[in-house]
Amino acid sequence: IIQGDILAIDFSTLFGPKPGSTRPGIDFKPEPVRVVGNLPYYITSDILLRLFAHRQYFETIVIMLQREVAERIAAAPGTSDY
């Protein structure tokens, strides 16, 4: 469990070979990474973009969004919520 600011986390330390590995980079398979969080309204976009940029590393992402943010994400282009 890593508790902290996701925008400050260096993902390479999570997904790369662990220190002291006898065969760094060879047959390396990272452990599944799960993200769980309640996203603050004012930085939701920054966090989502960062998660999407690294999505190949995540087994599961479970996030809670403010209703207005979820409505905007789900809105069709050209509607008032978009």
Backbone bond lengths (Angstrom), bond angles and torsions (degrees), N, CA, C in turn:
res aa  C-N    CA-C-N  psi(-1)  N-CA   C-N-CA  omega(-1)  CA-C   N-CA-C  phi
1 I - - - 1.455 - - 1.514 107.63 -
2 I 1.310 114.83 128.42 1.460 121.00 175.41 1.517 106.52 -117.39
3 Q 1.285 115.99 115.57 1.452 120.84 179.00 1.512 107.17 -106.39
4 G 1.321 116.30 124.85 1.450 118.13 179.13 1.509 111.93 164.41
5 D 1.312 114.63 -167.25 1.453 123.19 -178.01 1.527 109.04 -80.63
6 I 1.318 117.23 112.24 1.466 120.72 -177.00 1.524 112.07 -63.91
7 L 1.328 117.15 -25.75 1.459 119.71 178.99 1.524 111.92 -74.31
8 A 1.329 117.10 -16.09 1.465 121.07 -179.44 1.530 112.70 -101.10
9 I 1.323 117.38 -5.53 1.466 120.80 -177.51 1.523 110.15 -79.81
10 D 1.326 116.16 133.15 1.461 122.34 175.44 1.524 107.47 -87.35
11 F 1.331 116.53 102.57 1.457 120.64 -175.91 1.524 112.81 -60.96
12 S 1.328 118.23 -26.24 1.470 119.54 -179.07 1.525 111.46 -63.19
13 T 1.324 117.83 -26.51 1.464 120.08 177.60 1.525 111.28 -75.23
14 L 1.317 116.82 -22.08 1.468 120.38 177.88 1.521 112.08 -84.74
15 F 1.322 116.42 -34.79 1.457 120.60 -169.79 1.519 114.52 -103.56
16 G 1.317 117.85 -11.68 1.455 120.25 -178.26 1.518 111.82 -89.83
17 P 1.343 116.27 174.58 1.470 120.06 176.74 1.522 110.92 -59.05
18 K 1.295 116.51 145.93 1.465 121.68 -178.26 1.526 110.55 -77.39
19 P 1.330 117.44 148.59 1.466 120.47 177.72 1.528 110.88 -55.67
20 G 1.322 116.39 139.33 1.452 120.86 179.50 1.516 113.85 86.06
21 S 1.336 116.53 3.28 1.456 119.94 179.34 1.523 109.55 -62.42
22 T 1.320 116.53 136.02 1.468 120.15 -179.28 1.522 111.72 -79.83
23 R 1.329 116.59 -18.60 1.465 120.48 179.66 1.528 109.71 -135.87
24 P 1.330 117.59 63.49 1.461 119.26 -176.37 1.528 112.16 -58.51
25 G 1.302 114.82 129.18 1.454 121.02 176.05 1.518 115.10 82.37
26 I 1.326 118.43 -9.55 1.457 121.27 -178.95 1.530 108.29 -100.24
27 D 1.303 115.19 124.36 1.467 120.69 -179.29 1.524 111.97 53.35
28 F 1.315 116.45 32.40 1.462 119.49 -178.33 1.516 109.61 -83.07
29 K 1.313 115.64 126.04 1.458 121.44 175.06 1.520 107.21 -126.84
30 P 1.339 116.84 112.56 1.464 118.24 -178.19 1.522 111.73 -65.89
31 E 1.311 115.05 152.41 1.459 120.11 174.92 1.523 108.66 -68.49
32 P 1.338 117.19 152.25 1.462 119.50 178.85 1.527 110.73 -59.91
33 V 1.307 115.14 136.96 1.460 120.69 179.54 1.517 107.64 -112.30
34 R 1.314 115.15 130.30 1.461 121.38 178.07 1.518 108.10 -118.37
35 V 1.320 115.56 136.88 1.461 121.15 178.34 1.519 107.79 -113.12
36 V 1.316 116.06 129.50 1.458 122.19 176.45 1.514 106.59 -134.01
37 G 1.329 116.87 129.66 1.451 117.35 179.93 1.512 113.89 -168.36
38 N 1.304 113.78 162.56 1.452 123.84 174.23 1.524 105.12 -111.85
39 L 1.330 117.09 107.68 1.458 120.43 -171.45 1.521 112.46 -82.89
40 P 1.327 116.65 131.03 1.462 120.01 175.56 1.531 110.13 -68.79
41 Y 1.300 116.81 141.44 1.465 122.74 -175.90 1.521 112.35 -53.56
42 Y 1.312 117.04 -45.94 1.465 121.00 -170.02 1.525 114.64 -73.42
43 I 1.335 119.15 -13.63 1.472 120.05 177.16 1.530 112.49 -128.19
44 T 1.321 116.69 18.62 1.464 120.42 179.98 1.522 111.46 -56.88
45 S 1.324 117.96 -46.95 1.469 120.94 -177.96 1.518 111.60 -60.20
46 D 1.333 117.24 -45.07 1.468 120.95 179.94 1.528 111.20 -60.04
47 I 1.317 116.10 -42.97 1.466 120.21 -178.94 1.526 110.79 -68.22
48 L 1.333 117.41 -45.38 1.462 120.22 179.86 1.529 111.36 -60.67
49 L 1.323 117.08 -43.37 1.465 120.24 179.14 1.521 111.27 -62.35
50 R 1.319 116.68 -39.68 1.470 120.70 178.98 1.534 110.73 -67.16
51 L 1.319 117.01 -42.39 1.466 120.36 177.70 1.527 111.19 -63.96
52 F 1.332 116.68 -44.20 1.461 120.14 -179.42 1.526 111.23 -64.32
53 A 1.320 117.40 -35.70 1.468 121.36 179.90 1.530 111.89 -65.19
54 H 1.324 116.80 -24.61 1.468 121.57 -178.32 1.531 112.05 -117.04
55 R 1.308 117.68 20.82 1.471 121.99 -171.84 1.521 114.14 -59.00
56 Q 1.322 117.99 -25.20 1.463 119.29 -178.76 1.523 112.19 -64.94
57 Y 1.315 117.84 -17.78 1.459 121.43 -178.13 1.524 113.65 -90.70
58 F 1.324 117.18 -15.09 1.457 120.38 -172.51 1.522 111.50 -97.39
59 E 1.315 114.81 130.11 1.461 120.25 174.37 1.526 109.43 -77.91
60 T 1.323 116.34 -40.66 1.455 122.66 -176.87 1.520 109.76 -145.51
61 I 1.333 115.76 140.53 1.463 121.03 172.05 1.521 106.53 -128.99
62 V 1.325 116.11 119.85 1.462 122.01 177.47 1.519 106.58 -123.13
63 I 1.323 115.62 116.07 1.466 119.28 -178.47 1.524 109.97 -132.38
64 M 1.310 114.10 150.71 1.448 120.88 174.22 1.526 106.96 -109.63
65 L 1.331 114.89 132.44 1.461 121.18 -179.32 1.518 110.07 -119.40
66 Q 1.307 115.13 156.04 1.459 119.50 171.75 1.532 107.61 -67.28
67 R 1.314 117.13 143.56 1.467 122.25 -176.01 1.530 112.31 -50.81
68 E 1.325 117.96 -43.45 1.465 121.19 -177.91 1.529 111.59 -62.73
69 V 1.307 116.43 -37.41 1.468 120.30 178.54 1.526 109.53 -67.23
70 A 1.320 116.74 -46.44 1.466 120.64 179.67 1.529 110.95 -60.83
71 E 1.324 117.40 -39.87 1.465 120.88 178.96 1.523 111.07 -64.86
72 R 1.327 117.11 -39.26 1.472 120.35 178.75 1.519 110.94 -67.46
73 I 1.321 117.13 -40.18 1.464 120.78 179.63 1.531 110.39 -64.24
74 A 1.326 116.33 -39.05 1.463 121.20 -176.43 1.528 113.39 -85.85
75 A 1.326 118.05 -8.25 1.463 121.63 -175.01 1.529 111.85 -69.92
76 A 1.306 114.84 146.26 1.463 120.91 175.83 1.528 109.31 -79.63
77 P 1.331 117.35 144.76 1.467 120.04 177.32 1.526 110.85 -55.79
78 G 1.317 115.08 140.63 1.454 120.79 178.49 1.515 114.52 90.17
79 T 1.340 117.96 -9.87 1.460 120.08 178.59 1.524 109.41 -86.73
80 S 1.310 116.55 166.22 1.467 120.45 -177.84 1.526 112.75 -66.82
81 D 1.321 118.00 -26.21 1.467 121.06 179.28 1.523 113.22 -80.53
82 Y 1.346 117.20 -15.61 1.465 120.87 -175.13 1.502 111.49 -69.63
